[in-house]
């Protein structure tokens, strides 16, 4: 591994991306020491044989530190074989060309582990995976790593077909495009295996062997347009308390991906009003409509916005608000559409049972709490509710919560957004079971109480609470 750490390394892009290679060679400070360089290269090759495939020896033209073009003997490995090797180099050293590509390999693996893979078609027509969609923080990390690329990591001149100009003297690849090509090459190798074509039902995006699939270009472009839009959308829920009962409205908002502080209502962007609206790119409205179309497939109440001249807002019924508090809200969040609720409204309601009568303050302070068991009577059970992170609501009539048939429960000191299923009472009131003398007393002392298809937290008066599930 020591020889690999001190060696130069460079990525050689190819078509398709998974056919890219990593070339290693030993730096040669003495131009007359060709024999020593070849010996070092053979030693490096022998060292790699125990770690990965044997690789191939290849003559490589590179630009030396003095800007002269020289030919070196390099050991070339496919990207699929080099990734594990580069990560080990990165763990052993932090500076140099080989450790740099090790850091790039770790970045590619981390992004792929988050599921950031998109299908595409290369310029030559090959099916190819690539990393995306990348968030603003991911793009900043890629740019920061590219800025730290050492000269030896991109010292191979652009060859035929790689130089965008094609004329004039040889040019070196820019760090960021070369790094992005390496990240995509790693991504293109990960989903492919000998068994993948059988599982996928075909070789496209599954087989390791290169295959031409130009017919997938339009489909891949549509997938990329849906996931790599320049904007994302969210829903801001406004609460109109001027009417009785209060009404809910979902307002469509747009967020810039490159600038997290760029936020504006869709109505303002359509009208071109405000400084925030002017900060969106020209195709922002088209990207927003595509994101809105995906969201409407997940939640049908958004469909009227697609037919509106300006997709500004939509009024919500109580049932639709309850859906946003449950499965619909989670489905939209998984697709990148966040739901922003009004501030000052709690979104959780914790319910628990208190076993026994409240203890005097002096008894609670001294630890002398009353007993829970009685040979003649069952211990009393009291239901308590706590909105959000507030304390228990004051004891009131038992039908306090059953009256909350709407998603907004006006409980003091804080109103609560609660799904209608959570606001309804249980079929039977909370009462203890039959008093059968047990050999021990595990049930009354348990920290949970049983009700039909529910589970509640319990505590004894003056004891430490055991919260039940959020409601």
Buried (B, 14 or more C-beta within 10 A) or exposed (E): BEBBBBBBBBBBBBBBBBBBBBBBBBBBEEEEEEEEBBEBBEEBBEBBEEEBEEBEBBEBBBBBEEEEEEEBBBBBBBBBBBBEBBBBBBEEBEEBBBBBBBBBBBBBBEBBEEEBBBBBBBEEBBBBBBBBBBBEEBEEBBEEBBEEBBBBBBBBBBEEEBBEEEEEEEBBBBBBEBBBBBBBBBBBBBBBEEEBBEEBEEBBBBBBEBBEBEEBBEEBEEBBEBBEBBBBBBBBBBBEEEEEEBBBBBBBBBBBBEEEEBBBBBBBBBEEEEEBBEBBEEEBBBBBBBBBBBBBEBBEBBBEBEEEEBBBBBEBEBEBBBBBBEEBBEBBEEBBBBBEBBEEBBBBBBBBBBBBEEBBEEBBEEEEBBEBEEEEEBBEBBBBBBBBEBEEBEEEEEEBBEEBEBBBBEBEEBBBBBBBEBBEEEEEEBEBEEEEEEEEEEEBEEBEBEBEEEEBBBBBBBBEBBBBEEB
